[in-house]
Amino acid sequence: TVRKNSSPKNSSYTLDGNVVSLVDGESISTTTPSSSSLETAKYYGNELRIDLNEDGTSDSAFLLAYTTSGTGFFYYLVVALNKKDTYTGTNGILLGDRIEPLSTEFKNGEIVVTYFDRLPTEPMVKKPSHKMSRHFKVMNDTFVEILE
C-alpha cells in the first residue's frame, strides 16, 4: 500500500537540490552508496499551522536541522502544503549554519523567522548574537523568500 503523507513529519523536502524524506520527523542517509558519511535531517520545531496557499486547509511551516559528517549544523525553513489531507513538502530555504532560532510567526501574509546569526566577519566559533528576521511566502505552490 502507498503510505499517505498525513503529517508534515512524514513528507519529502528538497534541500539544495537533494530530496530528504522524513519518517516520523527524521531522515538518516549516507552521502553516497559507498560512503560511511551520514546526513541527518530532523524536525526541529518552531512550527506554524496556518493556511499558507489560501486553499482553506491548514498547512505547516517549520525548521529542519540538517547535519553531515562535517562540522556544520544547518537550519532550513520548509513548508508542507496540505492537499486533501496529504502533505506535500516544498523546497527548503537555508537560514544558516549553527544559528540560534528564536521564533516563526505569520504576519501580514508572510512567514517571518527570527534568529541569531553571526556577522560575515565573525568566526563560526563565536556565539550567534546578531538578530535577524527574514520573510517568506508560498506563491503558486512554490516556497520563496521575500527580499525587502
MOTASUL-V320811 format. One record per pair of residues at least 12 apart in sequence whose C-alpha atoms are under 10 Angstrom apart, sorted by the first residue. I is the first residue (numbers start at 1). GAP is how many residues later the second one is. D is the distance in Angstrom with one decimal. If there is no record, write none. Layout:
I:GAP:D
I:GAP:D
This chain:
3:83:9.9
4:81:8.6
4:82:6.2
4:83:8.3
5:17:9.9
5:18:9.5
5:75:9.9
5:77:9.3
5:80:8.0
5:81:5.1
5:82:5.3
5:83:7.4
5:84:9.4
6:76:8.6
6:77:9.8
6:78:9.5
6:79:6.0
6:80:5.1
6:81:6.0
6:82:9.4
7:15:9.9
7:16:9.5
7:17:8.5
7:18:9.2
7:52:9.9
7:53:9.1
7:73:8.6
7:75:8.8
7:78:8.4
7:79:7.4
7:80:6.1
7:81:9.2
8:14:8.4
8:15:9.5
8:16:8.9
8:17:7.9
8:35:9.3
8:51:8.5
8:52:6.7
8:53:8.6
8:54:8.9
8:70:9.6
8:71:8.2
8:72:5.6
8:73:8.3
8:74:8.5
8:78:8.8
8:79:5.8
8:80:7.7
8:81:7.3
9:12:9.0
9:13:5.9
9:14:6.3
9:15:5.3
9:16:4.2
9:17:7.5
9:18:9.9
9:33:9.0
9:34:7.0
9:51:9.8
9:53:9.8
9:71:8.9
9:78:9.0
9:80:9.6
10:12:5.0
10:13:4.7
10:14:5.7
10:15:6.4
10:16:8.4
10:17:9.7
10:70:9.8
10:76:9.8
10:77:8.1
10:78:9.4
10:79:9.2
11:12:7.3
11:13:9.1
11:14:8.5
11:15:10.0
11:68:10.0
11:69:7.5
11:70:9.9
11:75:9.0
11:76:6.5
11:77:6.3
11:78:5.7
11:79:9.3
12:15:9.6
12:66:10.0
12:68:8.7
12:75:9.0
12:76:7.1
12:77:5.2
12:78:7.7
12:79:9.1
13:51:9.8
13:65:7.2
13:66:8.3
13:67:8.3
13:75:8.2
13:76:4.9
13:77:5.4
13:78:5.6
13:79:6.5
14:64:8.7
14:75:7.8
14:76:6.5
14:77:4.5
14:78:5.8
14:79:9.0
15:26:9.9
15:49:9.8
15:51:9.2
15:61:7.8
15:62:9.7
15:63:8.9
15:75:9.1
15:76:6.2
15:77:5.1
15:78:7.2
15:79:7.9
16:60:10.0
16:75:8.1
16:76:7.5
16:77:8.1
16:78:8.3
17:74:8.4
17:75:9.4
18:73:9.5
18:74:10.0
19:70:9.9
19:71:9.9
19:72:8.8
19:73:9.8
20:19:9.6
20:20:9.1
20:21:7.3
20:22:10.0
20:46:9.8
20:69:9.6
20:71:10.0
20:72:9.9
21:20:8.7
21:68:9.1
22:18:9.9
22:19:7.6
22:20:7.7
22:21:8.3
22:67:9.9
23:19:9.4
23:20:9.9
24:18:9.1
24:19:8.6
25:16:8.1
25:17:5.7
25:18:4.9
25:19:8.5
25:20:9.8
25:39:8.9
26:14:7.3
26:15:5.7
26:16:4.5
26:17:6.3
26:18:9.6
26:38:9.2
26:39:9.6
26:40:9.9
27:12:7.9
27:13:5.6
27:14:5.1
27:15:6.5
27:16:9.1
27:39:9.3
28:12:4.6
28:13:6.6
28:14:8.6
28:38:9.9
28:39:9.7
28:40:9.8
29:12:8.9
29:39:9.6
30:38:9.1
30:39:9.6
31:37:8.2
31:38:9.1
36:33:9.0
37:31:7.2
37:32:5.5
37:33:8.9
38:29:8.2
38:30:5.8
38:31:5.8
38:32:9.4
39:27:7.3
39:28:5.7
39:29:4.4
39:30:6.8
39:31:9.5
40:24:9.9
40:25:8.0
40:26:5.6
40:27:5.3
40:28:6.4
40:29:9.0
40:33:9.8
41:23:6.4
41:24:5.6
41:25:4.4
41:26:6.6
41:27:8.9
41:32:9.9
41:33:9.3
41:34:9.4
41:35:9.7
42:21:8.7
42:22:5.5
42:23:5.3
42:24:6.5
42:25:8.9
42:33:9.8
43:19:7.6
43:20:6.5
43:21:4.8
43:22:6.5
43:23:9.0
43:33:9.9
43:35:9.9
44:18:7.4
44:19:5.3
44:20:5.1
44:21:5.7
44:22:9.3
44:31:8.5
44:32:9.4
44:33:9.8
44:57:9.7
45:16:9.0
45:17:5.6
45:18:5.4
45:19:7.3
45:20:9.1
45:32:9.9
45:56:9.7
45:58:9.7
45:59:9.2
46:15:8.2
46:16:5.5
46:17:6.2
46:18:9.4
46:31:9.6
46:55:8.3
46:56:8.1
46:57:6.3
46:58:5.7
46:59:8.7
46:67:9.1
47:13:6.7
47:14:5.5
47:15:4.2
47:16:7.0
47:30:9.7
47:31:9.7
47:32:9.6
47:56:9.1
47:57:6.9
47:58:8.8
48:12:5.5
48:13:5.2
48:14:6.4
48:15:9.8
48:31:9.3
48:55:9.9
48:56:6.9
48:57:7.0
48:58:7.6
48:63:8.6
49:12:6.8
49:13:8.9
49:30:10.0
49:31:9.7
49:56:10.0
49:57:9.5
50:31:9.9
50:32:10.0
50:56:8.2
50:61:10.0
51:30:8.5
51:31:8.6
51:58:9.7
51:87:10.0
52:27:8.7
52:28:9.3
52:29:7.6
52:30:9.3
52:54:9.2
52:57:7.9
52:58:8.4
52:59:8.7
52:85:7.5
52:86:6.2
52:87:8.9
52:89:9.1
52:91:9.8
53:28:7.6
53:29:9.2
53:56:9.8
53:84:8.7
53:85:6.0
53:86:7.2
53:87:7.6
53:88:6.8
53:89:9.4
53:90:9.8
54:55:10.0
54:84:9.4
54:85:10.0
55:26:9.7
55:27:8.9
55:28:8.5
56:26:9.5
56:27:9.8
57:24:8.6
57:25:6.3
57:26:7.5
57:27:8.2
57:28:8.5
58:22:9.6
58:23:7.9
58:24:6.4
58:25:9.2
58:27:9.4
59:20:7.5
59:21:6.0
59:22:4.9
59:23:5.1
59:24:8.6
59:26:9.8
59:28:7.9
59:29:9.4
60:18:8.3
60:19:5.6
60:20:5.1
60:21:6.6
60:22:7.8
60:27:8.6
60:28:9.9
60:29:9.3
61:16:7.0
61:17:5.6
61:18:4.3
61:19:6.4
61:20:8.6
61:28:9.6
61:29:9.9
61:43:8.4
61:44:9.5
61:45:9.8
61:50:8.1
62:14:8.3
62:15:5.8
62:16:5.7
62:17:6.6
62:18:8.6
62:30:9.8
62:42:7.7
62:51:9.7
63:12:6.5
63:13:5.6
63:14:4.6
63:15:6.3
63:16:8.9
63:29:9.0
63:30:9.6
63:31:9.7
63:32:9.1
63:38:8.7
63:41:8.7
63:50:9.5
64:12:5.2
64:13:6.3
64:14:7.0
64:28:8.5
64:29:9.9
64:30:9.5
64:31:10.0
65:12:9.1
65:29:10.0
65:32:9.5
65:33:9.5
66:28:9.9
66:31:9.2
67:30:9.5
71:26:9.3
71:27:9.3
72:24:9.4
72:25:5.9
72:26:6.8
72:52:9.6
73:23:8.3
73:24:5.3
73:25:5.1
73:26:8.2
74:20:7.3
74:21:7.5
74:22:5.7
74:23:4.3
74:24:6.1
74:25:7.8
75:17:9.3
75:18:8.5
75:19:6.1
75:20:5.5
75:21:5.6
75:22:6.4
75:23:7.5
75:24:7.4
75:25:9.2
75:26:8.5
76:15:9.4
76:16:5.7
76:17:5.2
76:18:4.4
76:19:5.4
76:20:7.4
76:21:9.3
77:13:9.8
77:14:8.7
77:15:5.5
77:16:5.3
77:17:6.6
77:18:6.8
77:19:10.0
77:27:9.4
77:34:9.7
77:36:8.4
77:59:9.1
77:66:9.5
78:12:6.5
78:13:6.5
78:14:4.5
78:15:6.6
78:16:9.0
78:65:7.9
79:12:7.5
79:13:7.3
79:14:9.5
79:58:9.5
79:59:8.3
79:62:9.8
79:63:9.3
79:64:7.1
80:61:9.9
80:63:9.7
81:57:9.3
81:60:7.9
81:61:9.9
88:53:9.8
89:52:9.9
89:53:10.0
89:54:9.7
90:48:9.4
90:51:7.9
90:52:6.8
90:53:6.4
90:54:9.9
91:51:7.5
91:52:6.4
91:53:8.7
92:51:7.7
92:52:9.1
93:43:9.2
93:50:8.1
93:51:7.8
93:52:7.8
95:18:8.8
95:19:9.8
95:20:8.8
95:22:9.2
95:37:10.0
95:39:8.6
96:19:9.5
96:20:9.7
96:21:7.5
96:22:9.4
97:20:8.3
97:21:9.4
97:27:8.5
98:18:9.4
98:19:7.8
98:20:9.1
98:26:7.9
98:27:9.4
98:29:8.9
98:30:7.9
99:16:6.8
99:17:5.8
99:18:5.0
99:19:7.7
99:25:9.7
99:28:8.5
99:29:6.2
99:30:9.1
99:31:9.7
100:14:9.0
100:15:5.5
100:16:5.0
100:17:6.6
100:18:9.7
100:27:8.8
100:28:6.6
100:29:8.5
100:30:9.8
100:31:9.3
101:12:8.0
101:13:6.6
101:14:4.3
101:15:6.4
101:16:8.7
101:27:9.9
101:30:9.7
101:31:9.7
102:12:5.5
102:13:4.8
102:14:7.3
102:29:9.2
102:30:9.7
102:31:9.7
103:12:6.9
103:30:9.2
104:29:9.5
104:30:9.8
104:31:9.9
105:30:9.6
106:29:9.4
106:30:9.5
106:31:9.7
107:28:9.2
109:26:9.8
109:27:9.1
109:28:7.4
109:29:9.4
110:24:9.7
110:25:6.2
110:26:5.6
110:27:5.2
110:28:8.3
110:35:9.4
110:36:8.4
111:23:8.2
111:24:5.6
111:25:5.0
111:26:6.1
111:27:8.9
111:34:9.2
111:35:9.5
112:21:6.5
112:22:5.7
112:23:4.6
112:24:6.4
112:25:9.0
112:33:9.9
112:34:9.8
113:19:8.1
113:20:5.5
113:21:5.4
113:22:6.6
113:23:8.2
114:17:7.1
114:18:5.5
114:19:4.3
114:20:6.6
114:21:9.1
115:13:8.8
115:14:9.0
115:15:8.1
115:16:5.8
115:17:5.5
115:18:6.6
115:19:8.8
116:12:5.2
116:13:5.3
116:14:5.1
116:15:4.5
116:16:6.0
116:17:8.8
117:12:5.9
117:13:5.1
117:14:6.5
117:15:7.0
118:12:5.7
118:13:8.7
118:14:9.6
119:12:9.8
134:12:7.7
134:13:8.1
134:14:9.0
135:12:7.3
135:13:8.4
